Amino acid sequence: MLGHISLRTTQHYAKILDRKVKDDMKVLRDKLNFNNNLNEANEIVGN
């Protein structure tokens, strides 16, 4: 599928890729939540 001779190699890299996407999405989610919380705090204090 990804050009590897062995399906096992493709499966190995697919697992790594899935884990990387999951980790990156968590970082993005945390950043978005931080920004949302910061915006809400600014609205409360009137900034």
mmCIF file of the N, C-alpha and C atoms, coordinates in Angstrom:
data_MODEL
# 
_entry.id   MODEL 
# 
loop_
_atom_site.group_PDB 
_atom_site.id 
_atom_site.type_symbol 
_atom_site.label_atom_id 
_atom_site.label_alt_id 
_atom_site.label_comp_id 
_atom_site.label_asym_id 
_atom_site.label_entity_id 
_atom_site.label_seq_id 
_atom_site.pdbx_PDB_ins_code 
_atom_site.Cartn_x 
_atom_site.Cartn_y 
_atom_site.Cartn_z 
_atom_site.occupancy 
_atom_site.B_iso_or_equiv 
_atom_site.pdbx_formal_charge 
_atom_site.auth_seq_id 
_atom_site.auth_comp_id 
_atom_site.auth_asym_id 
_atom_site.auth_atom_id 
_atom_site.pdbx_PDB_model_num 
ATOM 1   N N  . MET A 1 1  ? 0.825   -1.193 0.000  1.00 0.00 ? 1  MET A N  1 
ATOM 2   C CA . MET A 1 1  ? 0.000   0.000  0.000  1.00 0.00 ? 1  MET A CA 1 
ATOM 3   C C  . MET A 1 1  ? 0.870   1.258  0.000  1.00 0.00 ? 1  MET A C  1 
ATOM 4   N N  . LEU A 1 2  ? 1.860   1.311  0.868  1.00 0.00 ? 2  LEU A N  1 
ATOM 5   C CA . LEU A 1 2  ? 2.745   2.477  0.915  1.00 0.00 ? 2  LEU A CA 1 
ATOM 6   C C  . LEU A 1 2  ? 4.046   2.226  0.160  1.00 0.00 ? 2  LEU A C  1 
ATOM 7   N N  . GLY A 1 3  ? 4.077   1.158  -0.620 1.00 0.00 ? 3  GLY A N  1 
ATOM 8   C CA . GLY A 1 3  ? 5.254   0.862  -1.412 1.00 0.00 ? 3  GLY A CA 1 
ATOM 9   C C  . GLY A 1 3  ? 6.226   -0.081 -0.746 1.00 0.00 ? 3  GLY A C  1 
ATOM 10  N N  . HIS A 1 4  ? 5.883   -0.652 0.389  1.00 0.00 ? 4  HIS A N  1 
ATOM 11  C CA . HIS A 1 4  ? 6.757   -1.602 1.067  1.00 0.00 ? 4  HIS A CA 1 
ATOM 12  C C  . HIS A 1 4  ? 6.544   -3.001 0.497  1.00 0.00 ? 4  HIS A C  1 
ATOM 13  N N  . ILE A 1 5  ? 7.601   -3.758 0.493  1.00 0.00 ? 5  ILE A N  1 
ATOM 14  C CA . ILE A 1 5  ? 7.497   -5.144 0.028  1.00 0.00 ? 5  ILE A CA 1 
ATOM 15  C C  . ILE A 1 5  ? 6.687   -5.963 1.023  1.00 0.00 ? 5  ILE A C  1 
ATOM 16  N N  . SER A 1 6  ? 6.892   -5.689 2.294  1.00 0.00 ? 6  SER A N  1 
ATOM 17  C CA . SER A 1 6  ? 6.235   -6.451 3.351  1.00 0.00 ? 6  SER A CA 1 
ATOM 18  C C  . SER A 1 6  ? 5.032   -5.687 3.896  1.00 0.00 ? 6  SER A C  1 
ATOM 19  N N  . LEU A 1 7  ? 3.908   -6.374 4.000  1.00 0.00 ? 7  LEU A N  1 
ATOM 20  C CA . LEU A 1 7  ? 2.722   -5.778 4.613  1.00 0.00 ? 7  LEU A CA 1 
ATOM 21  C C  . LEU A 1 7  ? 3.004   -5.419 6.063  1.00 0.00 ? 7  LEU A C  1 
ATOM 22  N N  . ARG A 1 8  ? 3.822   -6.212 6.723  1.00 0.00 ? 8  ARG A N  1 
ATOM 23  C CA . ARG A 1 8  ? 4.172   -5.949 8.122  1.00 0.00 ? 8  ARG A CA 1 
ATOM 24  C C  . ARG A 1 8  ? 4.845   -4.584 8.280  1.00 0.00 ? 8  ARG A C  1 
ATOM 25  N N  . THR A 1 9  ? 5.707   -4.220 7.343  1.00 0.00 ? 9  THR A N  1 
ATOM 26  C CA . THR A 1 9  ? 6.371   -2.916 7.390  1.00 0.00 ? 9  THR A CA 1 
ATOM 27  C C  . THR A 1 9  ? 5.344   -1.798 7.252  1.00 0.00 ? 9  THR A C  1 
ATOM 28  N N  . THR A 1 10 ? 4.427   -1.955 6.321  1.00 0.00 ? 10 THR A N  1 
ATOM 29  C CA . THR A 1 10 ? 3.373   -0.957 6.135  1.00 0.00 ? 10 THR A CA 1 
ATOM 30  C C  . THR A 1 10 ? 2.534   -0.834 7.400  1.00 0.00 ? 10 THR A C  1 
ATOM 31  N N  . GLN A 1 11 ? 2.172   -1.962 8.004  1.00 0.00 ? 11 GLN A N  1 
ATOM 32  C CA . GLN A 1 11 ? 1.379   -1.934 9.234  1.00 0.00 ? 11 GLN A CA 1 
ATOM 33  C C  . GLN A 1 11 ? 2.128   -1.228 10.351 1.00 0.00 ? 11 GLN A C  1 
ATOM 34  N N  . HIS A 1 12 ? 3.430   -1.465 10.444 1.00 0.00 ? 12 HIS A N  1 
ATOM 35  C CA . HIS A 1 12 ? 4.256   -0.825 11.470 1.00 0.00 ? 12 HIS A CA 1 
ATOM 36  C C  . HIS A 1 12 ? 4.218   0.692  11.319 1.00 0.00 ? 12 HIS A C  1 
ATOM 37  N N  . TYR A 1 13 ? 4.452   1.182  10.112 1.00 0.00 ? 13 TYR A N  1 
ATOM 38  C CA . TYR A 1 13 ? 4.446   2.626  9.883  1.00 0.00 ? 13 TYR A CA 1 
ATOM 39  C C  . TYR A 1 13 ? 3.048   3.220  10.026 1.00 0.00 ? 13 TYR A C  1 
ATOM 40  N N  . ALA A 1 14 ? 2.029   2.468  9.685  1.00 0.00 ? 14 ALA A N  1 
ATOM 41  C CA . ALA A 1 14 ? 0.659   2.961  9.841  1.00 0.00 ? 14 ALA A CA 1 
ATOM 42  C C  . ALA A 1 14 ? 0.348   3.194  11.320 1.00 0.00 ? 14 ALA A C  1 
ATOM 43  N N  . LYS A 1 15 ? 0.822   2.319  12.187 1.00 0.00 ? 15 LYS A N  1 
ATOM 44  C CA . LYS A 1 15 ? 0.604   2.496  13.625 1.00 0.00 ? 15 LYS A CA 1 
ATOM 45  C C  . LYS A 1 15 ? 1.323   3.729  14.130 1.00 0.00 ? 15 LYS A C  1 
ATOM 46  N N  . ILE A 1 16 ? 2.555   3.936  13.656 1.00 0.00 ? 16 ILE A N  1 
ATOM 47  C CA . ILE A 1 16 ? 3.311   5.116  14.066 1.00 0.00 ? 16 ILE A CA 1 
ATOM 48  C C  . ILE A 1 16 ? 2.597   6.372  13.588 1.00 0.00 ? 16 ILE A C  1 
ATOM 49  N N  . LEU A 1 17 ? 2.118   6.357  12.356 1.00 0.00 ? 17 LEU A N  1 
ATOM 50  C CA . LEU A 1 17 ? 1.420   7.508  11.797 1.00 0.00 ? 17 LEU A CA 1 
ATOM 51  C C  . LEU A 1 17 ? 0.150   7.814  12.586 1.00 0.00 ? 17 LEU A C  1 
ATOM 52  N N  . ASP A 1 18 ? -0.627  6.773  12.911 1.00 0.00 ? 18 ASP A N  1 
ATOM 53  C CA . ASP A 1 18 ? -1.845  6.977  13.700 1.00 0.00 ? 18 ASP A CA 1 
ATOM 54  C C  . ASP A 1 18 ? -1.530  7.608  15.049 1.00 0.00 ? 18 ASP A C  1 
ATOM 55  N N  . ARG A 1 19 ? -0.488  7.132  15.707 1.00 0.00 ? 19 ARG A N  1 
ATOM 56  C CA . ARG A 1 19 ? -0.106  7.663  17.012 1.00 0.00 ? 19 ARG A CA 1 
ATOM 57  C C  . ARG A 1 19 ? 0.327   9.124  16.883 1.00 0.00 ? 19 ARG A C  1 
ATOM 58  N N  . LYS A 1 20 ? 1.074   9.455  15.836 1.00 0.00 ? 20 LYS A N  1 
ATOM 59  C CA . LYS A 1 20 ? 1.534   10.825 15.622 1.00 0.00 ? 20 LYS A CA 1 
ATOM 60  C C  . LYS A 1 20 ? 0.357   11.766 15.386 1.00 0.00 ? 20 LYS A C  1 
ATOM 61  N N  . VAL A 1 21 ? -0.593  11.346 14.580 1.00 0.00 ? 21 VAL A N  1 
ATOM 62  C CA . VAL A 1 21 ? -1.777  12.175 14.323 1.00 0.00 ? 21 VAL A CA 1 
ATOM 63  C C  . VAL A 1 21 ? -2.546  12.390 15.620 1.00 0.00 ? 21 VAL A C  1 
ATOM 64  N N  . LYS A 1 22 ? -2.717  11.324 16.403 1.00 0.00 ? 22 LYS A N  1 
ATOM 65  C CA . LYS A 1 22 ? -3.435  11.435 17.671 1.00 0.00 ? 22 LYS A CA 1 
ATOM 66  C C  . LYS A 1 22 ? -2.738  12.417 18.611 1.00 0.00 ? 22 LYS A C  1 
ATOM 67  N N  . ASP A 1 23 ? -1.413  12.309 18.713 1.00 0.00 ? 23 ASP A N  1 
ATOM 68  C CA . ASP A 1 23 ? -0.659  13.212 19.585 1.00 0.00 ? 23 ASP A CA 1 
ATOM 69  C C  . ASP A 1 23 ? -0.744  14.658 19.109 1.00 0.00 ? 23 ASP A C  1 
ATOM 70  N N  . ASP A 1 24 ? -0.628  14.862 17.798 1.00 0.00 ? 24 ASP A N  1 
ATOM 71  C CA . ASP A 1 24 ? -0.713  16.219 17.253 1.00 0.00 ? 24 ASP A CA 1 
ATOM 72  C C  . ASP A 1 24 ? -2.095  16.820 17.453 1.00 0.00 ? 24 ASP A C  1 
ATOM 73  N N  . MET A 1 25 ? -3.135  16.020 17.330 1.00 0.00 ? 25 MET A N  1 
ATOM 74  C CA . MET A 1 25 ? -4.488  16.517 17.544 1.00 0.00 ? 25 MET A CA 1 
ATOM 75  C C  . MET A 1 25 ? -4.707  16.905 19.003 1.00 0.00 ? 25 MET A C  1 
ATOM 76  N N  . LYS A 1 26 ? -4.092  16.174 19.920 1.00 0.00 ? 26 LYS A N  1 
ATOM 77  C CA . LYS A 1 26 ? -4.203  16.533 21.339 1.00 0.00 ? 26 LYS A CA 1 
ATOM 78  C C  . LYS A 1 26 ? -3.535  17.877 21.595 1.00 0.00 ? 26 LYS A C  1 
ATOM 79  N N  . VAL A 1 27 ? -2.370  18.100 21.007 1.00 0.00 ? 27 VAL A N  1 
ATOM 80  C CA . VAL A 1 27 ? -1.685  19.386 21.156 1.00 0.00 ? 27 VAL A CA 1 
ATOM 81  C C  . VAL A 1 27 ? -2.558  20.516 20.615 1.00 0.00 ? 27 VAL A C  1 
ATOM 82  N N  . LEU A 1 28 ? -3.134  20.302 19.444 1.00 0.00 ? 28 LEU A N  1 
ATOM 83  C CA . LEU A 1 28 ? -4.005  21.314 18.848 1.00 0.00 ? 28 LEU A CA 1 
ATOM 84  C C  . LEU A 1 28 ? -5.226  21.573 19.722 1.00 0.00 ? 28 LEU A C  1 
ATOM 85  N N  . ARG A 1 29 ? -5.853  20.505 20.217 1.00 0.00 ? 29 ARG A N  1 
ATOM 86  C CA . ARG A 1 29 ? -7.024  20.647 21.079 1.00 0.00 ? 29 ARG A CA 1 
ATOM 87  C C  . ARG A 1 29 ? -6.668  21.436 22.341 1.00 0.00 ? 29 ARG A C  1 
ATOM 88  N N  . ASP A 1 30 ? -5.503  21.139 22.929 1.00 0.00 ? 30 ASP A N  1 
ATOM 89  C CA . ASP A 1 30 ? -5.075  21.858 24.129 1.00 0.00 ? 30 ASP A CA 1 
ATOM 90  C C  . ASP A 1 30 ? -4.857  23.342 23.831 1.00 0.00 ? 30 ASP A C  1 
ATOM 91  N N  . LYS A 1 31 ? -4.259  23.651 22.677 1.00 0.00 ? 31 LYS A N  1 
ATOM 92  C CA . LYS A 1 31 ? -4.042  25.051 22.302 1.00 0.00 ? 31 LYS A CA 1 
ATOM 93  C C  . LYS A 1 31 ? -5.361  25.773 22.084 1.00 0.00 ? 31 LYS A C  1 
ATOM 94  N N  . LEU A 1 32 ? -6.296  25.116 21.422 1.00 0.00 ? 32 LEU A N  1 
ATOM 95  C CA . LEU A 1 32 ? -7.598  25.745 21.186 1.00 0.00 ? 32 LEU A CA 1 
ATOM 96  C C  . LEU A 1 32 ? -8.345  25.965 22.489 1.00 0.00 ? 32 LEU A C  1 
ATOM 97  N N  . ASN A 1 33 ? -8.287  24.994 23.383 1.00 0.00 ? 33 ASN A N  1 
ATOM 98  C CA . ASN A 1 33 ? -8.938  25.158 24.686 1.00 0.00 ? 33 ASN A CA 1 
ATOM 99  C C  . ASN A 1 33 ? -8.298  26.293 25.468 1.00 0.00 ? 33 ASN A C  1 
ATOM 100 N N  . PHE A 1 34 ? -6.979  26.407 25.402 1.00 0.00 ? 34 PHE A N  1 
ATOM 101 C CA . PHE A 1 34 ? -6.292  27.497 26.097 1.00 0.00 ? 34 PHE A CA 1 
ATOM 102 C C  . PHE A 1 34 ? -6.746  28.841 25.543 1.00 0.00 ? 34 PHE A C  1 
ATOM 103 N N  . ASN A 1 35 ? -6.795  28.953 24.202 1.00 0.00 ? 35 ASN A N  1 
ATOM 104 C CA . ASN A 1 35 ? -7.221  30.209 23.586 1.00 0.00 ? 35 ASN A CA 1 
ATOM 105 C C  . ASN A 1 35 ? -8.669  30.537 23.937 1.00 0.00 ? 35 ASN A C  1 
ATOM 106 N N  . ASN A 1 36 ? -9.537  29.538 23.949 1.00 0.00 ? 36 ASN A N  1 
ATOM 107 C CA . ASN A 1 36 ? -10.932 29.782 24.324 1.00 0.00 ? 36 ASN A CA 1 
ATOM 108 C C  . ASN A 1 36 ? -11.031 30.258 25.764 1.00 0.00 ? 36 ASN A C  1 
ATOM 109 N N  . ASN A 1 37 ? -10.279 29.630 26.644 1.00 0.00 ? 37 ASN A N  1 
ATOM 110 C CA . ASN A 1 37 ? -10.297 30.040 28.052 1.00 0.00 ? 37 ASN A CA 1 
ATOM 111 C C  . ASN A 1 37 ? -9.745  31.441 28.218 1.00 0.00 ? 37 ASN A C  1 
ATOM 112 N N  . LEU A 1 38 ? -8.710  31.791 27.451 1.00 0.00 ? 38 LEU A N  1 
ATOM 113 C CA . LEU A 1 38 ? -8.130  33.123 27.524 1.00 0.00 ? 38 LEU A CA 1 
ATOM 114 C C  . LEU A 1 38 ? -9.127  34.165 27.027 1.00 0.00 ? 38 LEU A C  1 
ATOM 115 N N  . ASN A 1 39 ? -9.815  33.872 25.948 1.00 0.00 ? 39 ASN A N  1 
ATOM 116 C CA . ASN A 1 39 ? -10.824 34.799 25.424 1.00 0.00 ? 39 ASN A CA 1 
ATOM 117 C C  . ASN A 1 39 ? -11.960 35.005 26.425 1.00 0.00 ? 39 ASN A C  1 
ATOM 118 N N  . GLU A 1 40 ? -12.402 33.931 27.051 1.00 0.00 ? 40 GLU A N  1 
ATOM 119 C CA . GLU A 1 40 ? -13.472 34.040 28.050 1.00 0.00 ? 40 GLU A CA 1 
ATOM 120 C C  . GLU A 1 40 ? -13.005 34.884 29.236 1.00 0.00 ? 40 GLU A C  1 
ATOM 121 N N  . ALA A 1 41 ? -11.773 34.694 29.667 1.00 0.00 ? 41 ALA A N  1 
ATOM 122 C CA . ALA A 1 41 ? -11.258 35.477 30.793 1.00 0.00 ? 41 ALA A CA 1 
ATOM 123 C C  . ALA A 1 41 ? -11.164 36.945 30.421 1.00 0.00 ? 41 ALA A C  1 
ATOM 124 N N  . ASN A 1 42 ? -10.754 37.235 29.196 1.00 0.00 ? 42 ASN A N  1 
ATOM 125 C CA . ASN A 1 42 ? -10.684 38.630 28.758 1.00 0.00 ? 42 ASN A CA 1 
ATOM 126 C C  . ASN A 1 42 ? -12.064 39.272 28.713 1.00 0.00 ? 42 ASN A C  1 
ATOM 127 N N  . GLU A 1 43 ? -13.069 38.512 28.317 1.00 0.00 ? 43 GLU A N  1 
ATOM 128 C CA . GLU A 1 43 ? -14.426 39.052 28.289 1.00 0.00 ? 43 GLU A CA 1 
ATOM 129 C C  . GLU A 1 43 ? -14.930 39.363 29.682 1.00 0.00 ? 43 GLU A C  1 
ATOM 130 N N  . ILE A 1 44 ? -14.541 38.552 30.644 1.00 0.00 ? 44 ILE A N  1 
ATOM 131 C CA . ILE A 1 44 ? -14.989 38.762 32.018 1.00 0.00 ? 44 ILE A CA 1 
ATOM 132 C C  . ILE A 1 44 ? -14.397 40.049 32.583 1.00 0.00 ? 44 ILE A C  1 
ATOM 133 N N  . VAL A 1 45 ? -13.109 40.291 32.305 1.00 0.00 ? 45 VAL A N  1 
ATOM 134 C CA . VAL A 1 45 ? -12.467 41.495 32.854 1.00 0.00 ? 45 VAL A CA 1 
ATOM 135 C C  . VAL A 1 45 ? -12.664 42.711 31.955 1.00 0.00 ? 45 VAL A C  1 
ATOM 136 N N  . GLY A 1 46 ? -13.289 42.528 30.813 1.00 0.00 ? 46 GLY A N  1 
ATOM 137 C CA . GLY A 1 46 ? -13.624 43.655 29.959 1.00 0.00 ? 46 GLY A CA 1 
ATOM 138 C C  . GLY A 1 46 ? -12.548 44.056 28.968 1.00 0.00 ? 46 GLY A C  1 
ATOM 139 N N  . ASN A 1 47 ? -11.619 43.198 28.654 1.00 0.00 ? 47 ASN A N  1 
ATOM 140 C CA . ASN A 1 47 ? -10.570 43.500 27.653 1.00 0.00 ? 47 ASN A CA 1 
ATOM 141 C C  . ASN A 1 47 ? -11.013 43.104 26.266 1.00 0.00 ? 47 ASN A C  1 
# 
